[in-house]
Amino acid sequence: MSATVIGEAMAVSSAASETQATSAKPEVESVKCECCGLSEECTPTYIERVRERYQGKWICGLCTEAVKDEITRTHGLISTEEAMARHMDFCQAFVSSGPPADPTVHLISAMRSILRRSLDCPRGLRSTPSSPTRKVGEIRGPGLTRAESCFPTLSG
């Protein structure tokens, strides 16, 4: 008989703790980006904050960064509304173009573009702990330079 009482007490205790755990979780809701159509689960507070920044429209984090980049690229000469309109136009054009005919070729082309941009814009000395340090008075020769493409089939 005592086992039954303990079992019921544990069941009541675990049910109460589940109720507390669900009430402690923030409420989330699914929301769809008005630029790219991506859906995310966010808290209502976050959704409202994003809508306040973007004229009542909810845009995902990726599109938010794209809008910021658009403003930066124009050196702040356009407003947030104009940057968002440009990005929305881009997203609509991208979606309407459909999937690429050959996704493998599309991926290779995109990676080639990224590689070329990274080689064209060399970065300064890195300040990470893994980067080599120079001693005072040490003279360094020229850094590594690219003589020709490592991917002859991709260039062109």
FIPAMI-139440 format. One record per atom (N, C-alpha, C): residue in one letter; z, x, y. Coordinates in steps of 0.2 Angstrom, whole numbers, plus 5000, padded with zeros to 4 digits. Layout:
% FIPAMI-139440
AZXY
...
***
This chain:
% FIPAMI-139440
M500050044994
M500050005000
M500050045006
S500450105006
S500450145012
S499750175013
A499350185008
A498650215009
A498250165013
T498350105012
T497950055015
T498150055022
V498750055024
V498950055031
V498650115035
I498750175032
I498450235035
I497750235036
G497350205031
G496650195031
G496450155037
E496750095038
E496650055043
E496850085050
A497350115050
A497550155057
A497050205059
M496750235054
M496250295055
M495650255057
A495450205054
A494850165056
A494850145063
V495450115065
V495550085072
V495550145077
S495850205075
S495850265079
S495150295080
S494750295075
S494050325076
S493650275080
A493750205079
A493350165083
A493450165090
A494150175092
A494350185099
A494050255102
S494050305098
S493750365100
S493050365101
E492650325097
E491950315098
E491750275104
T492150225106
T492050185112
T492150235118
Q492650275118
Q492850325124
Q492250375124
A491950395119
A491450445119
A490850415122
T490650355120
T490050325123
T490150305130
S490750285132
S490850275139
S490850335143
A490950395140
A490950455144
A490250485145
K489850465141
K489150495142
K488750465148
P488450495152
P488050465157
P487550425155
E487450375158
E486850325157
E486250355158
V485750345154
V485050375155
V484550325154
E483950325157
E483450285156
E482750325156
S482250295153
S481650325153
S481250305159
V480950355162
V480550345168
V479850385167
K479350365170
K478650395169
K478450425176
C478150485175
C477950515181
C477350485184
E477250475190
E476750435193
E476150485195
C476250545193
C475650595194
C475350605187
C475750635182
C475450655176
C475550605170
G475950555171
G476150505166
G476650535161
L476950585162
L477450615157
L478050575158
S478350555152
S479050515152
S479550555151
E480150545154
E480750585154
E481350535153
E481850565151
E482550525151
E482950555156
C483150515161
C483550545167
C484050495168
T484550525172
T485150475174
T484850435180
P485050375182
P484850335187
P484950375194
T485550415194
T485650455201
T485150505202
Y484950535197
Y484350585198
Y483750555199
I483550495196
I482950465197
I482950445205
E483450415207
E483550395214
E483450455219
R483750505217
R483650565222
R482950595222
V482550595216
V481850615216
V481450565220
R481550495219
R481250445223
R481350455231
E481950475233
E482050475240
E481650535243
R481550585239
R481150645241
R480450635241
Y480150595237
Y479450585236
Y479250515238
Q479450485243
Q479250425246
Q479250365241
G479750365237
G479850305232
G479550315226
K479150375225
K478850385219
K479250435214
W479250425208
W479650465204
W479050515200
I479250585201
I478750635198
I479250675194
C478950705189
C479250745184
C479350815187
G479750855184
G479950925186
G479350965187
L478850965182
L478251005182
L477850985189
C477750925190
C477350895196
C477750915202
T478350915202
T478750935208
T478651005210
E478651045205
E478451115206
E477751125208
A477251085206
A476551095208
A476551065215
V476851015217
V476850995224
V477151055229
K477751085227
K478051135231
K477551195231
D477151205226
D476651265226
D476151245231
E475951185231
E475351165235
E475551175243
I476151155244
I476451165251
I476451245252
T476751285248
T476751355249
T476051385250
R475551365245
R474951395246
R474551385253
T474751325256
T474451315262
T474951335268
H475451375266
H475951405271
H476251355275
G476451295272
G476851245275
G476451205280
L475751205280
L475351175285
L475251095283
I475451075277
I475351005275
I476050975273
S476050915274
S476650885273
S476750875265
T477350855263
T477550835256
T477050775254
E476950735258
E476550675256
E475850695254
E475550745259
E474850765258
E474850805251
A475350855250
A475350895244
A475350855238
M475750795238
M475850755233
M475150715231
A474850695237
A474250665236
A473650705233
R473650765235
R473250815232
R473350825225
H474050835223
H474150845216
H474050785212
M474150725214
M473950665211
M473250655210
D472850675215
D472050675214
D471850725208
F472250785208
F472050835203
F472250805196
C472850775195
C473050745189
C472550695187
Q472350655191
Q471850595189
Q471150625187
A470950675191
A470350715189
A470350745182
F470950775181
F471050805174
F471050765169
V471450705169
V471550655164
V470850625163
S470450605168
S469850575167
S469250625164
S469350685164
S468850735162
S468950735154
G469450705151
G469550705144
G469750775141
P469850775134
P470050835131
P469450885131
P469550945130
P468950995130
P468550985123
A467951005123
A467550995117
A467751045112
D467951105113
D468251145109
D468951175111
P469451145109
P470151175112
P470251245111
T470051275105
T470151345104
T469751385110
V469151375112
V468851405117
V469151395124
H469351335125
H469751315131
H470351355131
L470751365126
L471351405126
L471251475127
I470751505124
I470551575125
I470351585133
S469951545135
S469751545142
S470351545147
A470851505146
A471451495150
A471851565149
M471851585143
M472251655143
M471951705146
R471251715146
R470851765149
R470951755156
S470951695159
S471051685166
S471751715168
I472251695164
I472951715166
I473051795166
L472651825160
L472751895160
L472351935166
R471751905168
R471451935173
R471851935180
R472151875181
R472551865187
R473151915187
S473451925181
S474051965181
S473852045181
L473252055179
L473052125180
L472752145187
D472552085191
D472252095197
D472852105202
C473452075201
C474052075205
C474552115202
P474552185203
P475052225200
P475752205203
R476252205200
R476952195203
R477252265204
G477652265209
G478052325211
G478452355205
L478852405207
L479352425202
L479852375200
R479952365194
R480452315191
R481152335192
S481552295193
S482252305194
S482752285189
T482452275183
T482752255177
T483152315174
P483652305170
P484052355167
P483552395162
S483052365159
S482652405154
S482152445158
S482052435164
S481552475167
S481752555168
P481352595168
P481552665169
P481752685176
T482252725176
T482552745183
T482252815185
R482152825191
R481952885193
R482552925196
K482452995195
K483053035197
K482853055205
V483253075209
V483153095215
V482653155215
G482153155219
G481653205220
G481153205215
E481153165210
E480653165204
E480053135207
I479453165205
I478853145207
I478453105202
R478253055203
R477953015198
R477153015199
G476753015193
G476053015194
G475852945194
P475152935194
P474952865195
P475152825189
G475252755190
G475452715184
G474852705179
L474952665174
L474452645170
L473852605173
T473252625172
T472752585175
T472252565169
R471852515171
R471452485166
R470752515167
A470452545161
A469852575162
A469252525160
E469452485155
E468952435153
E469352385149
S469052325148
S469352275144
S469552285137
C470052265135
C470252275128
C469952215124
F469652165127
F469352115123
F468652105125
P468252145122
P467552145124
P467152075123
T467452045118
T467051975116
T467251925121
L467851935125
L468051885129
L467851895136
S467651955138
S467451965145
S466751935146
G466651915152
G465951895154
G465951835157
***
